[in-house]
């Protein structure tokens, strides 16, 4: 298996059916745990920044081989996005589950500008960027939920 295939499919998790994006998002979590284990949650952000251009390359290579754009098996974009989402919260099972669900919700729903990026931005960058935008929505919701819970606790 080529390095591009391994990275694009995140070690084969994108080959699982059904819902390869969900499998890829789940496969991001053990790697996130290792990164956080050797540091803190925010260490996921530089890890995502490093993986992003590698993911662009891998997605480009995979799509060339498949003759498509954003093949469903490409899940490195989900990995980057999950890491971004989890970089801003404590790494507890509650935050991981909530971040995972919020990211998947926005990745599937694709509100604007996610939908625009998904349709208009081409190549490996296009594969990666719509999920990064979805992670920003998830992070905003996590902050909003945290604020809401804190506010309710003060009542």
Phi, psi and omega per residue, in radians:
X1 nan 2.297 -3.082
X2 -1.268 2.726 3.086
X3 -1.016 -0.679 3.133
X4 -1.108 -0.729 3.120
X5 -1.140 -0.758 3.125
X6 -1.055 -0.778 -3.109
X7 -1.276 -0.820 -3.103
X8 -1.023 -0.725 -3.114
X9 -1.624 0.122 -3.081
X10 0.793 1.146 3.077
X11 1.077 0.570 3.057
X12 1.635 -0.111 -3.110
X13 -1.123 -0.503 3.116
X14 -1.284 -0.172 3.097
X15 -1.515 -0.165 3.137
X16 -1.313 2.486 -3.141
X17 -2.183 2.649 -0.131
X18 -1.412 3.107 3.028
X19 1.000 1.091 -3.127
X20 -1.029 -0.546 3.101
X21 -1.105 -0.643 3.088
X22 -1.204 -0.735 3.096
X23 -1.099 -0.714 3.105
X24 -1.137 -0.686 3.088
X25 -1.104 -0.737 3.095
X26 -1.135 -0.681 -3.137
X27 -1.174 -0.342 3.092
X28 -1.235 -0.478 -2.991
X29 -1.178 -0.807 3.097
X30 -1.047 -0.646 3.085
X31 -1.158 -0.682 3.080
X32 -1.080 -0.733 3.136
X33 -1.039 -0.753 3.127
X34 -1.091 -0.792 -3.137
X35 -1.068 -0.814 -3.129
X36 -1.173 -0.613 3.130
X37 -1.022 -0.602 -3.138
X38 -1.652 0.125 3.134
X39 -2.825 -2.153 3.130
X40 -2.428 3.016 -3.112
X41 -0.966 -0.697 -3.070
X42 -1.134 -0.283 3.068
X43 -1.088 -0.362 3.111
X44 -1.156 -0.487 -3.125
X45 -1.158 -0.922 3.085
X46 -1.123 -0.536 3.075
X47 -1.102 -0.713 3.104
X48 -1.161 -0.697 3.120
X49 -1.100 -0.674 3.111
X50 -1.215 -0.741 -3.094
X51 -1.256 -0.475 -3.076
X52 -0.940 -0.990 -3.122
X53 -1.160 -0.518 3.062
X54 -1.145 -0.710 3.087
X55 -1.125 -0.678 3.080
X56 -1.027 -0.846 3.127
X57 -1.058 -0.852 -3.089
X58 -1.112 -0.717 3.126
X59 -1.129 -0.738 3.079
X60 -1.024 -0.830 -3.121
X61 -1.117 -0.768 -3.117
X62 -1.134 -0.777 3.130
X63 -1.125 -0.598 3.067
X64 -1.060 -0.801 -3.132
X65 -1.130 -0.740 -3.102
X66 -1.417 -0.302 -3.098
X67 1.179 0.672 -3.094
X68 -2.444 -3.088 2.985
X69 -2.186 2.212 3.107
X70 0.997 0.950 3.068
X71 -0.943 2.490 -3.060
X72 -1.069 -0.403 -3.133
X73 -1.295 -0.301 3.117
X74 -1.303 2.026 -3.111
X75 -2.236 0.082 3.092
X76 -1.070 -0.486 3.078
X77 -1.133 -0.657 3.064
X78 -1.148 -0.661 -3.140
X79 -1.085 -0.867 3.119
X80 -1.008 -0.792 -3.085
X81 -1.171 -0.701 3.101
X82 -1.127 -0.734 3.121
X83 -1.083 -0.723 3.099
X84 -1.078 -0.821 -3.127
X85 -1.001 -0.794 -3.054
X86 -1.414 -0.199 -3.129
X87 -1.178 -0.344 -3.014
X88 -1.826 0.125 -3.126
X89 -2.350 2.772 3.034
X90 -1.066 2.555 -3.086
X91 -1.516 1.252 3.056
X92 -1.906 2.826 -3.121
X93 -1.076 -0.583 -3.141
X94 -1.156 -0.778 3.135
X95 -1.218 -0.690 3.121
X96 -1.099 -0.810 3.135
X97 -1.102 -0.814 -3.131
X98 -1.124 -0.785 3.109
X99 -1.080 -0.761 3.102
X100 -1.024 -0.870 -3.106
X101 -1.128 -0.745 3.121
X102 -1.116 -0.784 3.116
X103 -1.056 -0.828 -3.130
X104 -1.067 -0.690 3.122
X105 -0.995 -0.899 -3.103
X106 -1.257 -0.562 3.105
X107 -1.157 -0.649 3.139
X108 -1.392 -0.790 -3.096
X109 -1.194 -0.665 3.137
X110 0.923 1.045 3.024
X111 -1.172 2.855 3.114
X112 -1.099 2.443 0.089
X113 -1.608 0.135 3.121
X114 -1.039 -0.812 -3.115
X115 -1.089 -0.688 3.107
X116 -1.087 -0.845 -3.134
X117 -1.087 -0.685 -3.135
X118 -1.076 -0.657 -3.088
X119 -1.551 -0.581 -2.916
X120 -1.802 -0.399 -3.076
X121 -1.718 2.157 -3.018
X122 -1.734 3.040 3.066
X123 1.243 -2.964 -3.133
X124 -1.071 -0.600 3.094
X125 -1.077 -0.730 3.108
X126 -1.115 -0.658 3.092
X127 -1.049 -0.734 -3.019
X128 -1.421 -0.686 -2.894
X129 -1.242 -0.588 -3.123
X130 -1.131 -0.604 3.101
X131 -1.272 -0.591 3.067
X132 -1.094 -0.741 3.099
X133 -1.097 -0.720 3.098
X134 -1.053 -0.612 3.111
X135 -1.164 -0.586 3.094
X136 -1.110 -0.708 3.054
X137 -1.064 -0.780 -3.137
X138 -1.092 -0.759 3.114
X139 -1.077 -0.772 3.118
X140 -1.037 -0.728 3.112
X141 -1.172 -0.683 3.095
X142 -1.068 -0.759 3.082
X143 -1.102 -0.749 3.117
X144 -1.086 -0.745 3.101
X145 -1.127 -0.720 3.099
X146 -1.073 -0.747 3.099
X147 -1.095 -0.791 -3.131
X148 -1.068 -0.787 -3.138
X149 -1.127 -0.741 3.101
X150 -1.081 -0.755 -3.140
X151 -1.124 -0.746 3.132
X152 -1.101 -0.688 3.131
X153 -1.095 -0.441 -3.121
X154 -1.458 -0.199 -3.124
X155 -1.282 nan nan
